[in-house]
Amino acid sequence: MLHETSSQRTRPHDGDSAVIALRTFVYIDSLQPQLASYMGTVSQGFLPKPGDSCAWLEVEPGMAIHRLTDVALKAAQVHLGQMVVERAFGSMVIHHRDQSNVLESSQVVFDRMGTTARARQQCRVAWHEIIRGISPDHAVLINRQNRKGSMILPGQSIFILETEPAGYIIYAANEAEKAANITLCEAHAVGAFGRLTLAGREADIEVAAHAALSAVERINQRTP
């Protein structure tokens, strides 16, 4: 059996010799008002605005995101909304009012990686559920935990969704907001799993849940 030496494990990659795997890529044609506002509460870069087009990309290893961010920003007139470097994964969010700028920047990044959007990891739904008529205690506790989004009101229904990789939750959230009059409570898209929480009237939540799950199916079937 071939054993890897310590020097092989720790040797740093230089430049284009590193193998970069595409974990997540989603393109959003028009950010919905609640999602754009939510992203603004966690953004450490240039704040997105409702109506902006947006691309969310996650790669492995995490440190490679620095090079790809540099490529993306030099390729077209786009704004960097967020860049997160984790131990294993790295993600970036670019946005612009002009869709063509976001698409061009994304394509240049793919060309640099020698890949396409179809090479991304498929989205796995780890959990989804509708809870109807939520109790006051439950609503208060969720609201205390999720301070970046809107609040859940007692008696409302909620839809929760968990995806792997995490970044796909953004696309699901945007499509759900397009489809129904709901309240966006959480759209956590960084880490091992993405989590979405929506609240509203039962009928609206039913529509939003269908839109979110359909969005995930489309991700796995084709390039957005």
N, C-alpha and C positions, 0 to 999 in steps of 0.2 A: 504494500500500500504506500502511495506517495504521501509524505507528510509535508505540510507547509511550514517553512521556517519562519522565525520571528521577523527577519528582515523582509520576507515576502509579504507578510501581513501588514507591516507598517510602512512599507515603501510608498511615498506619496506619488501620485500621478502628476504629470506635467502637461499642460496645454491640452491638445486634442487627443492625447494618448489615452485619456480616461474614458471608460465605457460608461455612458450615461443612459439609464433606463427611464423611459417615460411612464410615469404612474398615472397621472391625471391630466387631461386637457378638456376644457369646456369653453365654448364660445357663446356669449350672450349678446344678442343683437341690440337689446334695449333694456337696461337695468330698470326694474320697477321701483317706484318711490320708496316703499318700505325697505326693500333689500338694499338699495343704494344708501339709505340713511343708516341702516344697521352696519353696513360695511364701513361707513364713515366713523362709527364709534370705536372700531378696532383698528382702523387704518393708521399706519405710522408714516405714510407717504402722502401723495396728492389725493385729496378726497374725491371719490366718484360722485357724479350727479345723476339724478334720474334721467333716463334717456340715453346715457352713455352706452356705447358698446364696450364689451369687456371680455378678456381672456384670462382664464385661471389655469396655471400650469404647475405641475408638481413632478419632481424628478428624484432619482436616487443615483448616486449619493447626494446628501444634502448640500455639501459645499459647492457642488457643480452649479447651483442656482446663481452664484455670483457671476460666473462667466456668461451664462445664458441671459441674465438680466442685462448685462453690458451689451450683448448682441441685440437684444430686443429694443433697447432704448436708442441705439445707434441706427437701427434699421428703418425707423419711421417715427413720425411725431406722435408718440404715445406718452402717457403719464404712468408712473409707477405708483400704484395704490398701496401695495404691500409686498414685502419680501420677508419670508420666514425661513431661517436656517435651523433645522433640527438635526439631531445626531444622525439619523438615518435618511431623512427626506428633506427636500428644500422646495419651497413654493414661491411663486410670484404672481401678482395680479397687475395687468396693464389695462388701461382704459383710455378712451378718447371719444369725442362726439362723432367723429367720422369713422364709420365702420371699416372703410378700406384701409385706414392706418393700422387698426388693430389686426386685421387679417394679414396685411403685408408683414407686419412685425412678427406675427406668429409663424408665418411661412418661412421667414428668414431663420428663425430659431430652429425650426424643423430641418431646414437644409443644413444648418451647422451641425445638428445632431446626426444627420444622415437617416432621418426617420420621417414618419407621417403621423397624423392624428390617429390613424387606424391601429397603430402599434401600442396605443395606450392600454393600460390594464383595464379590464372590464369592471363594471360597477356591481358590487355584491350588496344586496339589501340584507343587512344583518337583523333588522327589526322594523316593523311598522304596525301601527295600531291607532284606532280611534277610541277615545274615552269620552263618553257622553255625559253631559250634566255634571261637570267636575265640582267637587265639594269645596267649600270655602277654605278649609285647612290646607287641602292639596294645592289650591290656586295660590294661596299666600306663600307657601313654601317654594313653589316653582318661581314665583316672582322675585323672591329674595335671592334665589340662586342665579337667575338670569337678569342682570341689571342693564344689559346692553340693548335689549329689545323692548317691545311693548308688554304691558301686563295682561295676564289672563284674569277675566272676571268670573266669579263664582257662578255656576249654572251654565257656562259656555261649554261647548265640546272642544276637544283638542285632538290634533293629529300629530303623532310623533313618528319620526323616520330616522333610521341609522344606516349609514352607508360606509362601505370600504372600497376604495380609498375615500378620505374625508372630503376632498375638494368637490366631488360630484354633488354634494348637498346644495351648493350654490345654484346650480342649474335647476335642481328640483324646486328650490325655494322660489326662484324667479318665475318658473312656469306655473306654480301654484298660485302665486300672487296675480299673475295674468288672468287666471281662470276664474277666480272667485273673490268675493269681498271678505277677506280674512284679516286677522291680526298676526303679524310676524313677531314671535316671541324669542326665538333663537334660531340661528343658522351658523352653527359652529363648524368650520370647514378646515381646521388644522389639527393634525395629530393622526393617530391610527384610524379613528372612525369619525365620520361627520354626523352631526345631530341637528335635526330640524324639529321645531315645535311651532305649530300654528294653532290659533284659537279663533272661535267664531260661532255663529249659529250652526246647528247640526247640518242643515242642508248645504250651507256654504263649505263646511269642512269636508263633507262627502265629495263635493266637486273638486276641492283643492287636493284632497288625498289622491283622487284618480289622476289628476293632472301631474302631480309629483311622481307617482309611480310610473305613469306613461312616459315621463321625461327620462327616467332611469332606463326604461326599456329602449328608448330611442338611442340613448348613448351607446348601448351595447350592440345595436343593430347597424349603426352607420356613423359616418363622420358628420358632426354638426355643421 
